[in-house]
Amino acid sequence: MKISILTLIFLLPLGIHARAQSITGRVVDGGSLEPMPGVNIVPEGALAGAASDVEGRFSLLLSAPGRYRLIFSHIGYEALWREVEVKEGAVADIGVLELRPAAQLLNAAVVVTARRSPEHQFLAPEAISVLTASEIARSGARAMPEALMGTAGVWMQKTNHGGGSPFVRGLTGNQVLLLLDGIRLNNSTYRYGPNQYFNTIDVLNVEQVEVQRGGGSVLHGSDALGGAIQVLTKNPAFSPGGWRWRPEALARWVSRDMEQSGRAALELSGEKQAMRAGFSYRNFGDMYAGGSLGLQAPSAYREMAAGFKALAKVGRRALLTLAYNGLFQAGVGRYDQVAQRGFQLSQFSPQNLQLGYARLQLQGGSPWMQQFQITASAQQSLEGRQSQKTGSKLKREEEDDVRVLGLSVEVHSRFGARWSAISGLEFYADKVGSQARDVDQESGAASMLRGLYPDGARQASAAAFTAHTIAWEQLSLRLGLRYNAFRIAIEDPTFGDTRISPSALVGNAAATYRLNDRHAISASLNTGFRSPNINDLSSFGSFDFGIEVPSQGLSPERSLTAEAGYKLTSGRLAGGLALYRAWLSNLIARVPASYQGQPTYNGEDVYKKENIEESFIEGYELELIYRLSEGLSAAVNFTSTFGHNTSADTPMRRIPPKFGRLALTYEQNRGWFGQAELLFAGRQGRLAPGDLSDHRINPGGTPAWEVVNLRGGYRFRRFHLHAGLQNLLDEAYRFHGSGIDGPGRSVWVGVGARF
């Protein structure tokens, strides 16, 4: 008898018990002792759990009796852990629990990126930076790149005002992996070096951002050489007390007409279903830089975003999630090209990202199948580019349309009290549409051209992975393996067809030793890879200092990273120190080439990509938070990165200077908030030959700078007000490698309400 795959999926959870058992309790705010609705309660290692109702009460149904370690988490609060033993068919009531508000989370958050399931940040051997929705709102961040500025270990290069490319451990672009709700955003045309894709995530719909610095290839695949950045979108909360709806609205304004934004959202929830939908419209004006730099135009653009997420409990053991995120930008100007490279027009328009997915999570009763998850996704990246050189009557119009289908399956296993594992399969398939034309602005005549990529190019990847955690008293060991295979097919009448099938086997080993509940040390060894993509193999067009022609014989980039870390968490002091060294081999870089037998084309030098570089990057990242008194805390982080190209005995390109952040924060529970912040960066005069050719970098290097920001806010019941003064001293400054300078002295105000 044949059984369908869908039937098998629903039969996978085993061991249903005739008598149900549960854990109940109540959660309150540790300061005001008021009930806390929407607190997530999840057993350690589980994919789903329960949420507290409007009175703070919860009831967590369990498939089997035993000892459980529960994680209580809520945005803006420190995570709380409780161990509870539940007997068969019994109800274990754990009474009233108090969650403590946290102005900043360090070693106290619940993270999912390092293990693809919830775990406490303190217990993870990886160095992970966490940014919450509350911190984003209070910072006044305009977009995702601005939100991560000042985060430990992250340098934010900005080629243009509508972009922002995060550097993690000296690497960026397609060497750092971006994830949205666990789904890869790095597609087959993600560009080498700085790019703008991080800015196509709606910052107003973010619940938490996690930056895993280094070591992400086993669980997340290609591109995670420097690390992985995961953005988690906002979840609706179930309402055990009955149906309820909660509308939200917010507005933001920045002086000098630099921003006017508005957003409306609605959350509707019941005991077994919950949904959240929102829409925003944002108008960004031209940016005013500090000091005497003044207006930097063109840098204005417009943005619309829409998001939807629905959760449904299917019986007692399954959770279904349906989600959509779309962001649409128009007229995103390239100020650097107009100001420095002789263009009268240079912009991205449109610049869109759409992602939808369906996810089914099942709780099982077998050690081999404790949880099962399957995710199907579809996404589209649409990038249009218009450019016209000063004095030319020809306007170049280009458009790349990349469509990606994804499917992933995960199985979470627990073979005993000390041994757990996650294993899975992943599949992604890309199809690229690309076109270009030159339009005569006088006659209107159009001449069709080859696009940046051959139209119809395809890329597919398949992977299998397994990662195991073995705990023995204070010692925890992690071991993992991944095999990834790619198939790339490009039909190119101009340069010839390309068909390659690169593959890679990578692994990791890590150990964490908890000296006690406050101190932990760790060490790890990770291998990583990045497969060449359609952008590497088939690009034909201009870049920052020349013309690129296709390269057909590329192979994967490789890395080996050794890391040691220390984490501290206590009542008043929390901190972390990570030291690492990464050896990079087979790196892809541009080298001089020719087109039609000539070293130049249209007056610019011709280049192509080759696997030619061996390099290393080493550095350290330090972060500390000290609670001076109730509500008052001081924070500092500092990052040092050194990169060297051993093949050419020169510095690596675009390595950030030493940089960091100091902040003094006051937070009164459910009341006032205030913060003084100093962002700083040292001078970067250690330049690679490619840096010297980059118009965005001064030949003498990038000067050091310090910027002071002041912020404050007040929350009263359903309303909140946030405001800030950025760049108090009106410093003229630029993030090293950027094509636009930082904003000058300006005022921002944000108001919001949630009913």
C-alpha positions in Angstrom: 0.0 0.0 0.0 1.4 3.4 -1.0 1.6 6.1 1.7 1.9 9.8 0.6 4.8 12.0 1.8 2.3 14.3 3.5 0.8 11.4 5.4 4.3 10.4 6.6 5.0 13.9 7.8 2.0 13.9 10.0 2.7 10.4 11.3 6.3 11.2 12.3 5.6 12.4 15.9 5.4 9.2 17.9 4.5 8.1 21.4 1.2 10.0 22.1 0.3 9.6 25.7 -3.2 8.9 26.8 -2.9 11.2 29.8 -1.6 14.7 29.1 0.7 16.5 31.5 1.3 20.3 31.7 3.2 23.1 33.4 1.3 26.2 34.5 2.2 29.5 36.1 2.1 33.3 35.9 4.7 35.8 34.7 5.0 39.4 36.0 7.2 42.4 35.4 10.0 42.2 38.0 9.8 46.0 38.7 6.1 46.8 38.7 4.8 43.3 39.4 2.2 43.9 36.7 1.1 40.9 34.6 3.1 40.3 31.4 1.2 39.1 28.3 3.0 37.6 25.3 5.9 36.0 27.2 7.2 33.0 25.3 7.7 29.8 27.3 9.7 27.1 25.4 11.3 23.9 26.6 15.1 24.0 25.9 15.6 22.6 22.4 12.0 22.7 21.4 10.6 24.6 18.3 7.4 25.8 19.9 5.8 26.2 23.3 3.2 28.5 24.9 2.6 32.2 25.5 1.3 34.1 28.6 -2.2 35.7 28.4 -3.3 39.2 29.3 -3.1 38.2 33.0 0.4 36.7 32.6 -0.9 33.2 33.0 0.3 30.3 30.8 -0.4 26.5 30.4 2.3 24.5 28.5 1.1 21.0 27.4 3.8 18.4 27.2 3.9 15.1 25.2 5.8 13.1 27.9 6.6 13.3 31.6 10.2 14.1 32.7 12.5 17.0 33.7 12.2 20.1 31.5 14.4 23.2 31.3 12.1 26.1 30.3 13.1 29.3 28.7 11.0 32.4 29.5 11.7 35.2 27.0 10.2 38.6 26.1 11.7 41.4 24.0 13.5 43.9 26.2 13.7 41.5 29.2 16.4 39.2 30.3 15.7 35.5 29.6 14.8 33.4 32.6 15.4 29.7 33.0 13.6 27.2 35.2 13.9 23.5 35.6 10.6 21.6 36.3 9.9 18.0 36.8 6.5 16.8 35.5 4.9 13.5 36.4 2.7 11.5 34.0 -0.8 13.0 33.7 0.0 15.7 36.3 -0.1 19.5 36.3 3.0 21.2 37.7 2.3 24.7 38.9 5.5 26.8 39.3 3.8 29.9 40.7 4.7 33.5 39.9 7.9 34.3 37.9 9.4 37.7 37.6 11.2 38.9 34.4 13.7 41.7 34.8 13.8 44.5 32.2 17.1 45.0 30.5 18.3 48.1 28.7 20.9 46.1 26.9 21.2 42.3 26.6 24.6 40.7 26.9 24.9 36.9 27.6 21.2 37.0 28.7 19.3 36.6 25.5 17.7 33.6 23.8 19.3 33.0 20.4 18.5 30.6 17.6 21.2 31.2 14.9 24.0 29.1 16.4 21.9 25.9 16.8 18.8 26.6 14.6 16.8 26.3 17.8 16.5 28.4 21.0 19.4 28.4 23.4 20.8 30.7 26.0 23.4 33.1 24.6 25.7 32.4 27.6 25.8 28.7 26.8 26.7 29.1 23.2 30.4 28.7 22.3 30.0 31.1 19.4 30.4 34.9 19.8 26.9 36.3 19.2 25.8 39.9 19.2 22.1 40.5 19.9 20.0 43.5 19.0 16.3 43.7 20.1 13.4 45.6 18.7 13.4 47.9 21.8 17.0 48.8 21.2 16.3 49.5 17.5 13.4 51.8 18.4 15.4 53.7 21.0 18.4 54.2 18.7 16.4 56.0 16.0 17.8 53.7 13.4 16.6 54.7 9.9 17.2 51.3 8.3 18.8 47.9 9.0 22.4 49.1 8.4 22.1 52.0 10.9 20.6 49.6 13.4 23.8 47.5 13.6 26.1 50.5 13.8 27.9 50.3 17.2 27.2 46.5 17.5 30.2 44.6 18.8 32.2 43.0 15.9 30.2 44.7 13.1 31.6 47.4 10.8 29.0 49.0 8.6 30.2 50.3 5.2 27.8 52.4 3.2 28.4 53.0 -0.5 25.1 54.9 -0.7 22.4 56.2 1.6 20.1 53.4 0.5 22.6 50.7 1.1 24.8 49.3 3.8 27.1 46.3 3.8 28.0 44.7 7.2 31.6 43.7 7.7 32.0 40.8 10.1 35.6 39.8 10.9 36.9 41.8 8.0 34.6 40.2 5.4 31.5 41.5 3.7 29.3 41.0 0.6 28.9 37.4 -0.5 31.3 36.3 2.2 28.8 37.1 5.0 25.5 35.2 5.1 22.2 37.0 5.6 19.2 35.1 6.9 15.6 36.2 7.4 13.6 33.9 9.7 16.1 31.1 9.0 15.9 31.5 5.2 19.0 32.4 3.1 18.9 35.8 1.4 22.2 35.3 -0.3 21.2 34.3 -3.8 23.1 33.5 -7.0 23.8 37.2 -7.9 25.0 38.4 -4.5 27.9 40.6 -5.3 31.6 40.4 -4.4 32.5 43.2 -2.0 30.1 45.7 -0.5 26.5 45.6 -1.6 23.2 47.1 -0.6 21.0 44.0 0.1 20.9 44.4 3.9 18.9 47.6 3.4 16.1 45.6 1.7 14.8 44.3 5.1 12.2 46.3 6.9 13.7 47.6 10.1 10.2 48.4 11.5 9.2 44.7 11.4 12.2 43.3 13.3 11.9 41.4 16.6 15.6 40.5 17.0 18.9 40.6 15.1 21.6 38.0 15.8 25.1 38.3 14.5 27.1 35.1 14.8 30.7 36.1 14.3 32.5 33.3 12.5 31.8 29.6 12.2 28.4 29.4 10.4 29.0 27.1 7.4 27.9 23.7 9.0 24.4 24.8 9.9 23.9 27.5 7.3 26.0 26.6 4.3 27.9 28.7 1.7 28.9 32.3 2.2 29.3 32.3 6.0 33.1 32.8 6.0 33.0 35.9 8.2 29.8 34.9 10.0 26.0 34.9 9.7 23.5 37.7 10.4 20.0 36.6 11.1 17.0 38.9 11.2 13.9 37.6 13.0 10.6 39.3 12.2 7.9 40.0 14.7 5.7 37.2 15.9 2.0 37.6 16.9 1.2 36.2 20.4 -1.5 33.7 21.1 -4.3 34.9 23.5 -5.4 32.0 25.7 -8.1 34.2 27.3 -10.1 34.6 24.0 -9.9 36.6 20.8 -8.4 40.1 21.0 -7.1 42.6 18.5 -4.3 45.2 19.0 -3.8 48.0 16.5 -0.4 49.8 16.4 0.8 53.0 14.8 4.1 54.9 14.7 5.6 57.9 13.0 9.2 59.2 12.7 10.6 62.6 11.6 14.2 63.7 11.1 15.2 67.4 10.8 16.4 68.9 7.5 13.7 66.8 5.7 15.9 63.7 6.0 13.0 61.4 6.9 9.3 61.2 7.3 8.0 57.7 8.0 4.7 56.2 9.1 3.7 52.6 9.9 0.4 50.9 10.9 0.0 47.3 12.1 -2.7 45.1 13.4 -2.4 42.0 15.5 -5.4 39.6 15.9 -5.0 36.6 18.2 -7.0 33.8 19.8 -6.1 30.6 21.7 -5.1 28.7 18.6 -4.6 31.3 15.9 -2.7 34.5 15.7 -1.8 36.9 12.9 0.0 40.2 12.5 0.0 42.5 9.4 1.7 45.8 8.9 2.4 48.4 6.2 4.8 51.3 6.2 5.6 54.3 3.9 8.9 56.1 4.2 10.3 59.2 2.5 14.1 59.7 2.9 15.4 63.1 1.9 19.0 63.9 0.8 21.5 63.4 3.6 23.3 66.3 5.3 26.8 65.4 6.4 28.6 66.9 9.4 31.0 69.8 9.5 31.3 71.8 6.3 30.4 68.8 4.0 26.7 69.8 3.9 24.2 68.4 1.5 25.1 65.1 -0.3 22.7 64.8 -3.2 21.5 62.7 -4.8 20.9 60.4 -1.8 17.1 60.6 -1.3 14.7 57.8 -2.0 11.3 56.4 -1.2 10.3 53.1 0.4 7.2 51.0 1.1 7.1 47.8 3.0 4.5 45.2 3.9 4.6 42.3 6.3 2.3 39.5 7.3 2.7 36.5 9.7 0.1 34.0 10.8 0.5 31.2 13.3 -1.9 28.3 13.9 -1.7 25.5 16.4 -2.7 22.2 14.7 -3.7 19.9 17.5 -1.5 19.8 20.5 1.7 19.0 18.6 2.0 21.1 15.5 2.5 24.7 14.6 1.9 26.2 11.2 3.5 29.5 10.2 2.6 31.5 7.0 4.6 34.7 6.4 5.3 37.3 3.8 7.8 40.2 3.8 8.0 42.7 1.0 10.1 45.9 0.7 10.0 48.2 -2.4 12.4 51.1 -3.0 12.6 53.7 -5.8 15.1 56.3 -6.8 18.0 55.1 -4.6 20.7 57.5 -5.6 24.5 56.7 -5.9 25.9 60.0 -4.5 29.5 58.8 -4.9 29.1 58.1 -8.7 27.6 61.6 -9.3 30.1 63.4 -7.0 33.3 61.6 -8.0 32.9 59.5 -11.2 31.4 61.8 -13.7 27.8 60.6 -13.8 24.8 63.0 -14.0 22.5 60.0 -13.1 23.3 56.9 -11.1 20.6 55.1 -9.1 19.0 51.8 -8.1 15.3 51.8 -9.1 13.5 49.6 -8.4 15.2 47.9 -5.5 12.8 45.3 -4.2 12.8 42.1 -2.1 9.9 39.8 -1.6 9.9 36.6 0.6 7.1 34.3 1.5 7.3 31.0 3.3 5.3 28.3 5.0 6.7 26.4 7.9 5.3 23.3 9.7 6.8 22.4 13.1 5.9 19.1 14.7 6.6 17.9 18.3 7.4 14.2 18.5 7.8 11.7 21.3 10.6 9.6 19.9 14.3 10.3 20.8 15.1 10.3 17.1 12.3 12.6 16.3 11.7 15.1 19.1 10.9 17.9 16.7 10.4 18.0 13.0 10.3 21.1 10.8 9.8 21.6 7.1 10.0 25.0 5.4 9.1 25.9 1.9 10.0 29.4 0.6 9.8 31.6 -2.5 11.6 34.9 -2.9 12.2 37.5 -5.6 15.0 40.1 -5.8 14.4 42.8 -8.4 17.2 45.3 -9.0 17.0 48.0 -11.6 19.9 50.4 -12.3 19.9 53.6 -14.3 23.0 55.6 -15.2 24.0 58.4 -17.5 27.4 60.0 -17.8 27.7 63.8 -17.8 27.7 65.0 -21.4 26.3 61.8 -22.8 22.9 61.5 -24.4 22.7 57.7 -23.7 21.0 56.5 -20.6 21.8 52.9 -19.5 18.9 50.9 -18.1 19.5 47.5 -16.5 17.3 45.1 -14.6 18.1 41.8 -12.8 15.2 39.6 -11.6 16.3 36.7 -9.4 13.7 34.2 -8.3 14.5 31.5 -5.7 12.6 28.5 -4.4 13.8 26.9 -1.2 12.9 23.8 0.8 14.5 22.7 4.1 13.8 19.8 6.5 15.1 19.7 10.1 15.0 16.9 12.6 15.8 17.6 16.2 16.9 14.5 18.2 17.7 13.9 21.9 19.3 10.5 22.5 19.6 11.0 26.2 20.0 13.6 28.9 23.5 14.5 27.6 23.3 14.1 23.8 21.2 16.1 21.4 21.4 16.7 17.7 20.0 18.5 14.7 20.1 17.1 11.2 18.6 18.2 8.0 18.4 18.7 4.2 18.3 22.0 2.3 17.6 22.8 -1.3 17.6 26.1 -3.2 17.0 26.8 -6.9 17.7 30.2 -8.6 16.6 31.5 -11.9 18.1 34.8 -13.2 16.5 37.2 -15.6 18.7 40.0 -16.8 18.4 42.6 -19.5 19.9 46.0 -20.4 19.5 48.7 -23.0 20.9 52.1 -24.0 18.2 54.8 -24.5 19.0 57.9 -26.6 17.5 60.7 -24.5 17.1 62.9 -27.6 15.5 60.5 -30.0 14.1 57.9 -27.6 15.7 55.1 -29.7 16.7 52.1 -27.6 19.5 49.6 -28.3 19.2 46.2 -26.5 22.3 44.9 -24.8 23.4 41.8 -22.9 22.4 42.2 -19.3 24.9 42.1 -16.4 24.2 38.3 -16.4 23.1 36.0 -19.2 19.3 35.9 -19.3 18.0 32.5 -18.0 21.1 31.5 -16.0 20.3 28.9 -13.3 21.9 27.8 -10.0 20.8 25.0 -7.7 22.3 23.8 -4.4 21.6 20.7 -2.2 23.0 20.1 1.2 22.8 17.6 4.1 24.0 18.5 7.6 24.2 17.1 11.1 25.3 18.9 14.3 25.6 17.2 17.7 25.9 18.5 21.3 27.2 16.3 24.1 27.1 17.7 27.6 28.9 16.2 30.6 28.5 18.3 33.8 30.2 21.6 33.1 31.7 20.5 29.8 29.8 20.8 26.5 31.1 19.5 23.1 29.7 20.3 19.7 30.6 18.5 16.5 29.1 19.0 13.0 29.4 18.2 9.3 27.8 19.5 6.1 28.1 18.4 2.5 27.0 21.0 -0.1 26.7 20.4 -3.8 26.0 23.1 -6.5 25.1 23.0 -10.1 25.4 26.2 -12.2 24.2 26.3 -15.8 24.8 29.5 -17.9 24.1 29.8 -21.6 26.0 32.8 -22.9 26.1 33.5 -26.6 28.7 36.3 -26.1 31.3 34.6 -23.9 30.4 30.9 -24.2 28.4 28.5 -22.0 29.4 27.6 -18.5 28.4 24.4 -16.5 30.1 23.7 -13.3 29.3 21.5 -10.2 31.3 22.6 -7.2 30.9 20.9 -3.9 32.3 21.1 -0.3 32.5 19.2 2.9 32.9 21.3 6.0 33.0 20.6 9.7 33.3 22.2 13.1 34.3 21.2 16.7 33.7 23.4 19.7 34.0 22.9 23.5 32.5 25.1 26.3 33.5 24.7 29.9 31.4 26.4 32.5 33.6 27.3 35.5 30.4 28.1 37.4 27.1 29.8 36.7 28.9 33.1 36.0 32.0 32.2 34.0 32.5 30.1 30.8 35.4 29.5 28.5 35.3 28.1 25.0 37.4 27.0 22.0 36.4 26.1 18.5 37.8 25.1 15.1 35.6 25.7 12.0 36.0 25.1 8.3 33.9 27.1 5.9 33.4 27.6 2.1 31.8 29.9 -0.4 30.8 28.5 -3.8 31.3 30.7 -6.8 27.9 32.0 -8.0 26.4 33.4 -11.2 27.7 36.9 -10.3 31.3 35.6 -10.0 31.1 33.5 -13.2 29.2 35.7 -15.7 29.3 39.4 -14.8 29.9 41.7 -17.7 29.7 45.4 -16.8 31.2 48.3 -14.8 32.2 48.2 -11.2 33.9 50.8 -9.0 37.2 51.0 -10.9 36.8 49.2 -14.2 34.9 46.8 -16.4 34.5 43.1 -15.4 34.3 40.3 -17.9 33.1 36.7 -17.1 35.3 34.1 -15.5 34.3 30.5 -16.2 36.7 28.3 -14.2 36.3 29.3 -10.6 36.2 27.0 -7.6 35.0 27.4 -3.9 36.7 29.8 -1.5 37.8 28.0 1.8 38.4 29.0 5.4 39.8 27.5 8.6 39.0 29.5 11.8 40.4 28.9 15.3 38.7 30.8 18.1 38.9 31.1 21.9 36.3 32.9 24.0 35.4 33.9 27.5 31.9 34.9 28.7 30.8 36.4 32.0 27.3 36.9 33.4 26.4 38.1 36.9 24.0 40.3 38.7 25.9 43.5 37.9 28.5 42.7 35.3 28.3 40.8 31.9 30.9 40.6 29.3 32.7 38.6 26.6 36.1 38.4 24.9 36.6 36.5 21.6 40.0 36.0 19.9 40.3 34.4 16.5 42.5 33.7 13.5 41.1 32.7 10.1 43.1 31.3 7.3 41.5 32.0 3.9 42.5 30.1 0.7 41.4 30.0 -2.9 40.0 33.5 -2.5 38.4 35.0 -5.6 39.7 38.4 -6.6 39.8 40.6 -9.7 42.9 40.5 -11.9 43.7 42.5 -15.1 42.2 40.9 -18.3 41.3 41.8 -21.8 38.1 42.1 -23.9 38.2 41.6 -27.7 42.0 41.5 -27.3 42.2 44.9 -25.6 43.1 45.7 -22.0 40.5 48.6 -21.9 36.9 48.9 -22.9 35.0 52.2 -23.2 38.0 53.9 -21.7 38.1 51.7 -18.5 40.5 48.9 -17.5 39.2 45.3 -18.0 39.3 42.8 -15.1 38.1 39.3 -14.4 37.9 37.1 -11.3 40.3 34.3 -10.4 41.0 32.1 -7.4 44.4 33.7 -6.7 44.6 34.8 -3.0 45.7 33.2 0.2 45.1 35.5 3.3 44.6 35.5 7.0 42.5 37.6 9.3 43.0 37.8 13.1 41.6 40.0 15.8 39.6 40.3 19.0 36.2 41.6 20.1 35.5 42.8 23.6 32.2 43.8 25.1 31.2 44.7 28.7 28.1 45.9 30.5 28.1 47.0 34.1 25.0 47.8 36.1 26.0 50.8 38.2 22.7 50.9 40.0 19.0 50.0 39.5 18.2 51.3 36.0 21.7 52.8 35.3 24.2 50.9 33.2 27.5 51.5 31.4 28.5 49.6 28.2 31.6 49.4 26.1 32.7 47.3 23.1 35.9 47.3 21.1 36.9 45.5 17.9 40.3 45.1 16.4 40.8 43.4 13.0 44.0 42.7 11.0 44.0 41.2 7.6 46.9 40.3 5.3 47.1 39.0 1.8 50.0 36.5 2.0 50.0 35.8 -1.7 51.0 39.3 -2.6 52.4 40.3 0.8 50.0 43.3 1.0 47.2 44.3 3.3 43.8 42.8 2.6 41.2 45.1 1.0 38.7 47.1 3.0 39.8 45.9 6.5 38.1 48.2 9.0 40.1 50.3 11.5 39.9 49.7 15.3 36.4 50.8 16.4 34.0 50.6 19.3 31.3 52.2 21.4 30.7 53.6 24.8 27.3 54.2 26.3 25.7 55.3 29.5 22.0 54.2 29.7 19.3 55.0 32.3 16.0 53.1 32.1 13.1 53.6 34.5 10.8 50.6 34.4 7.8 51.6 32.2 8.8 55.2 32.3 11.8 57.3 31.3 14.7 56.2 29.2 17.9 58.1 28.5 21.2 57.4 26.8 24.5 59.1 25.9 26.6 57.3 23.3 30.0 57.7 21.8 30.9 55.9 18.6 34.5 56.0 17.6 36.9 54.6 15.0 40.7 54.9 14.6 42.5 56.0 11.4 42.9 53.4 8.7 46.0 54.1 6.7 46.9 50.5 6.0 45.6 50.2 2.5 45.7 47.4 -0.1 46.4 48.2 -3.8 42.6 47.8 -4.4 41.9 50.4 -1.7 44.2 52.9 -3.4 42.2 52.3 -6.7 38.9 52.8 -4.9 37.4 56.3 -5.4 35.5 55.9 -2.1 38.8 55.8 -0.1 41.1 58.7 0.3 44.7 57.8 -0.9 46.0 58.9 2.4 43.6 56.7 4.3 40.4 57.3 6.3 40.8 59.7 9.3 39.8 58.7 12.8 36.6 60.1 14.2 34.3 60.3 17.3 30.6 60.9 17.2 28.3 61.7 20.2 24.6 60.8 20.2 22.0 61.6 22.8 18.7 59.8 23.1 15.7 59.8 25.4 12.2 58.6 25.7 9.1 58.0 27.8 6.5 55.2 27.8 3.1 55.8 29.3 0.7 52.9 29.2 -0.1 52.4 25.5 2.0 55.3 24.2 5.7 55.9 23.7 7.9 58.8 22.7 11.5 58.5 21.5 13.7 61.4 20.5 17.4 62.0 19.9 20.1 64.4 18.9 22.6 62.6 16.6 26.1 63.8 16.0 26.0 66.4 18.8 29.3 68.0 17.8 28.5 68.0 14.1 31.6 65.9 13.3 32.5 65.3 9.6 33.2 61.6 9.4 33.0 58.6 7.1 33.0 54.9 7.8 36.1 53.5 6.1 35.3 52.3 2.6 32.0 54.2 2.3 30.8 56.3 -0.6 28.8 58.7 1.5 29.6 60.5 4.8 27.8 60.2 8.1 24.9 62.5 9.0 25.6 65.8 10.6 23.9 67.3 13.7 20.2 66.6 13.5 17.1 65.9 15.6 14.8 62.9 15.3 11.5 62.2 16.9 9.5 59.0 17.0 6.0 58.5 18.5 3.9 55.3 18.7 0.9 53.7 20.2 -0.3 50.2 20.8 -3.8 49.6 21.9 
